Structure formats: C-alpha cells, structure tokens
Amino acid sequence: MKQVSEALEVHLNQEKSFLSCDLYELVLKSGVAYYWAITDVDVKLGGRTYRADGPIITRNQIKTSSTVSVDKLTVTINCNQEDRIGGVPIMAVAHNGGFDGATLKLRRAFFEDNGQVIDAIDLFEGLVEVKKGGGLTLQLDVKSTVQKLNVEYPVRRYYPQCPYCIYDSDCGVDIKRYRKRVKVTTVISAHEVRFDTTFADGYYNAGGIEWLDGPLVGQSTQIMRSQNNQIIFMSAADAMPQVNNEAYIYPGCDKTPATCKSKFNNFSRNRATPYVPLKESIR
C-alpha cells in the first residue's frame, strides 16, 4: 500500500486530470545524494531541491504485487559532459565504479494548477546495478531491497575468525568513530597515494576508501596496505585520483580476538572460535 498525505489523497480523489512528474534520488555508497526532477523547473519538496537541469531520465513501468518478489526497475540516463557527479561526468563515474552500492528512489510529485507542489508518492527504491553504457546513454537496473532477504541459513556459523563484517549491525562497531575525512596530498601511482594524515603502519590494512570527489567519486575501494603514511588501494578503474581530492578512510579488521579487543574495544561482540580447525583437503 502506498502512503500519501491527506492533502494529496483529497487531490487524487477529486481531480480527474493530474499535473505530475517523476523525482529521482540517487544516494552513493558514501552517502552523497543527488536529486533530479523530470520537469522544466526545479521542484522543492521536503527541504530538498530536485534539479530540473540534470540528465534526461526515462524508465519502464513498475508494478505492485501482494506477494514477496524481487521487482526491478530499468532506468535509462541520457547525459552529456555537463551532467556531473562530484565534478566528474556521469558516464565516467559509472565506468569507474561510482555507482557500486548506490541506491535509487523513484517518487511521483503532484502539483496544483498554479504549479504549487502538493506532495509526492514513493513508488520504488532499490539497489543500483549498471547494466550497460556507452556514448551518452547509461542503463541501470534498480533491484528492490527485498533481495536482501535472500540470505543463507543457518545464519550462525563457526569459524576460527569472527564471521561478522566490520561495521555491520552484528559487529556493532560504529564506522563514524573511525572514519576520517582526508585530502590527497601526493599521488604516487594509480593505486598509491598519501593523505594529509598520519597513522601507524598497518592501521588501515583491509580498510576502505570512499571517494567524495575527483575521477573516482562515488567509488569505494579496498585498502591493501598502509605503511610509511602511504596507502595502496585496489581499484579496477583506469582513472587516477588527483591532489586535493577528498575521501573518507577507515581501518580494517583481521577478525582476530586480539585486534577486536585492542583496536576497536569490541571484544564482547567478537564471535571468533580460534580452536575450530580450518577447512582442509585430505588426499
């Protein structure tokens, strides 16, 4: 069932024709959000401004089902070099993995005859997957968040190392306490940089970088090694970060009880069972 405000419900019940448009909310994995309106003027709603001068976005029809199913919305973005995310053209962001882990919400806004916004209905929300792209056209598959229900059972399993992922709800470590906003000061190579911060050797090993601007905007990359105040990260993109690009960095965890206790003070939630033997192949 779609929830609507009382004013919009009255409007939909009384009017025979409607003035409306689609609103799109794109949230990258880093939390940076972009708002676009498929109309000729900006739309202000809920304290946000949905820009009308963004890319041209079209979509297929959506459906509502009473059963549990993973619905999918196909969105086509037609853009040019002026349509940018974090100062980088949208096509380059998609090519560099900037849409990985992003979410897209589709809303439908309704207007009075004088152009005043009444309210909007939430139609669809899901995780973004880049289906294909080229030239000026990018096609996205947006899969319903219901797909998160597809998990393996039993959930509780026993391993020598902790089965939880660092910073998830089971682990309980708050990423905001360890995430640090930094700026690139030196680009050593395509996968090695120096930030405006210092740290102990190995502190950020297996951690991550969330790029906030520059050629890698929106991309989350894994830190392979951190030593001598330099960070080596893994990225499939050809693009290189640039000096003064900003990012969030956060440390990783080797999932051992010792690290959980000394580095994150989270030993009470560690579920490592170090005396359980590792998987072995016997010939």
PyMOL commands that set and color helices and strands:
alter all, ss='L'
color gray80, all
select helices_A, chain A and resi 6-14+90-95+145-149+175-178+257-262+267-269
alter helices_A, ss='H'
color red, helices_A
select strands_A, chain A and resi 19-27+33-37+43-45+48-50+56-59+72-78+84-85+88-89+103-111+117-134+137-144+180-189+192-195+208-211+220-227+230-234+246-250
alter strands_A, ss='S'
color yellow, strands_A
deselect
rebuild
show_as cartoon
